[in-house]
Amino acid sequence: MSADSEQHRCEQAELIPLYVLRALPSGETRLLEDHFAGCPECRRELELLCPVVDTLISSPTDILRPPESMWSRLQERIGGEAGEASVPADVPLWREPAWEDVAPGISCKLLATDTKRERVSILVRLAPDTAYPPHRHAEVEELFLLDGELWIEDRKLHPGDYNRGEPGVTDKRVWSETGCTCILITSSRDVIA
């Protein structure tokens, strides 16, 4: 891009990568979508970015996981640096947990547990027209919505939205009309009403 065209670049263009990654707040998303209708430059940039992101999303995730042979080589190297003979050990591979149906229309996948801090990281999936039971936060609760729509009290979340629930706060009404999936990081001491 030339210096001249960079100076005349649409100010909204800097939001397009965030839009494609679904990282914009819902209000900004709607405004940017309205903007696309009247801005050919931004539409062109959107058309260029979407295939790139789609390719990255559809890439196989196992290319990011190290091969099994790397674990034994790493163990040998650590043993050698410590001046000890390497003792082969079975290194358990991380296995993706299964979804568990915990209530009608609610499925969870436990990702991690921190017993010292009494924290859990969970994927939560609500079926359409499902409510999560009222609950009180023992500690900070963090929620990141991956897909669908989720209502927490009178706030409607869209994909990419984040919600922080403070300790002691009770969520009385949490539900999804469309169904949704979210990442939930919360206390294992939360109280479900």
C-alpha positions in Angstrom: 0.0 0.0 0.0 1.5 3.4 -0.9 2.0 6.2 1.6 -0.7 8.2 -0.2 -3.3 5.4 0.0 -2.4 4.8 3.6 -3.2 8.4 4.4 -6.6 8.1 2.8 -7.4 4.7 4.3 -10.9 4.4 5.9 -10.7 4.7 9.7 -13.0 1.8 10.1 -10.6 -0.6 8.3 -8.5 -1.1 11.5 -11.6 -2.8 13.0 -11.9 -5.4 10.2 -9.4 -7.9 11.6 -11.2 -7.8 15.0 -14.5 -8.2 13.2 -13.3 -11.3 11.2 -12.0 -12.9 14.4 -15.4 -12.1 16.1 -13.5 -10.1 18.8 -15.6 -6.9 18.6 -18.3 -6.0 21.1 -21.7 -6.7 19.6 -22.6 -3.0 19.3 -19.5 -2.2 17.3 -20.1 -5.3 15.2 -23.5 -4.0 14.1 -22.1 -0.5 13.3 -19.3 -2.0 11.3 -21.7 -4.2 9.3 -23.7 -1.2 8.5 -20.5 0.6 7.4 -19.6 -2.2 5.0 -22.8 -1.4 3.0 -21.4 2.0 2.0 -17.6 1.5 2.0 -16.2 -0.5 -1.0 -12.7 -0.3 0.5 -13.7 -2.0 3.7 -15.8 -4.6 1.9 -12.7 -5.4 -0.3 -10.5 -5.8 2.8 -13.1 -8.0 4.5 -13.3 -10.2 1.4 -9.5 -10.5 1.5 -9.3 -11.4 5.2 -12.2 -13.8 5.5 -10.5 -16.6 3.5 -7.3 -16.3 5.4 -9.0 -16.6 8.8 -11.2 -19.5 7.5 -8.0 -21.3 6.4 -6.4 -20.9 9.8 -9.6 -22.0 11.6 -9.8 -25.2 9.5 -6.1 -26.1 9.9 -5.6 -29.3 11.8 -5.0 -28.6 15.5 -2.7 -31.6 16.0 0.1 -29.8 14.2 0.4 -27.7 17.4 0.8 -30.9 19.5 4.3 -32.2 19.9 4.9 -35.8 18.6 5.1 -38.6 21.2 8.8 -39.1 20.3 9.6 -35.6 21.5 8.7 -36.5 25.1 11.3 -39.2 25.3 14.0 -37.0 23.7 13.1 -34.2 26.1 13.4 -36.6 29.1 16.8 -37.8 27.9 18.1 -34.3 27.5 16.9 -33.2 31.0 18.4 -36.3 32.5 21.7 -35.7 30.7 21.8 -32.0 31.8 21.2 -33.1 35.4 24.0 -35.7 35.1 21.7 -38.6 35.7 20.8 -41.6 33.7 17.6 -41.2 31.8 14.9 -43.4 33.1 12.2 -43.8 30.6 8.8 -43.0 32.0 5.4 -43.2 30.5 4.4 -39.6 29.9 0.6 -39.6 29.8 -0.7 -37.8 26.8 -3.4 -35.2 27.3 -6.7 -36.7 26.3 -9.5 -34.4 25.5 -12.3 -34.9 28.1 -15.7 -36.0 27.0 -18.9 -33.9 27.2 -21.0 -34.8 30.2 -24.7 -34.1 30.4 -25.1 -32.4 33.8 -28.7 -31.3 33.6 -31.4 -31.3 30.8 -30.0 -29.2 28.0 -26.7 -28.5 29.8 -23.4 -30.2 28.9 -20.0 -29.6 30.3 -16.4 -30.5 29.5 -14.0 -30.1 32.4 -10.8 -28.6 31.0 -8.7 -28.0 34.1 -8.9 -28.0 37.9 -6.8 -26.0 40.3 -7.4 -27.7 43.6 -5.2 -25.3 45.6 -7.1 -22.2 44.4 -10.4 -24.1 44.1 -10.8 -23.0 40.5 -12.2 -24.9 37.5 -12.1 -24.2 33.8 -15.0 -25.7 31.9 -16.6 -25.6 28.5 -20.3 -25.2 29.0 -22.9 -25.9 26.3 -26.6 -24.9 26.6 -29.2 -26.3 24.2 -31.7 -23.8 22.7 -34.2 -22.5 25.2 -32.2 -23.7 28.2 -31.6 -21.9 31.5 -28.6 -22.4 33.8 -29.6 -22.7 37.4 -29.4 -19.6 39.6 -26.0 -19.6 41.4 -23.9 -17.4 43.8 -20.2 -16.8 42.9 -17.8 -17.8 45.7 -15.0 -16.0 43.8 -14.6 -14.2 40.5 -16.4 -15.9 37.6 -15.1 -15.3 34.1 -17.1 -16.3 31.0 -16.1 -16.0 27.4 -18.9 -16.8 24.9 -17.7 -18.8 21.9 -20.9 -19.2 19.9 -24.7 -18.6 20.1 -26.2 -16.0 22.4 -26.4 -16.0 26.2 -28.5 -13.8 28.5 -27.1 -13.0 32.0 -29.9 -11.2 33.8 -30.7 -8.4 31.3 -27.4 -8.4 29.4 -27.3 -10.3 26.1 -23.9 -11.7 25.1 -22.8 -12.5 21.6 -19.8 -14.6 20.4 -16.6 -13.0 21.6 -18.2 -11.2 24.5 -16.7 -11.5 28.0 -18.5 -11.4 31.3 -17.0 -11.0 34.8 -19.1 -12.0 37.8 -17.8 -10.6 41.2 -17.6 -12.7 44.4 -20.9 -12.9 46.3 -23.0 -11.9 43.3 -25.9 -14.2 42.5 -26.9 -14.8 38.9 -30.6 -15.4 39.1 -31.4 -15.7 35.4 -28.9 -17.1 32.9 -30.4 -18.6 29.7 -30.0 -19.1 26.0 -32.7 -18.9 23.4 -30.4 -20.0 20.5 -28.1 -22.4 22.4 -24.5 -21.5 23.1 -21.1 -22.6 24.1 -18.8 -20.7 26.5 -15.6 -21.1 28.4 -16.3 -20.7 32.2 -13.6 -20.1 34.7 -15.0 -20.2 38.2 -14.7 -21.4 41.8 -15.5 -25.0 42.6 -17.2 -23.5 45.7 -20.0 -21.7 43.8 -23.4 -22.4 45.3 -26.2 -23.5 43.0 -29.6 -22.5 44.2 
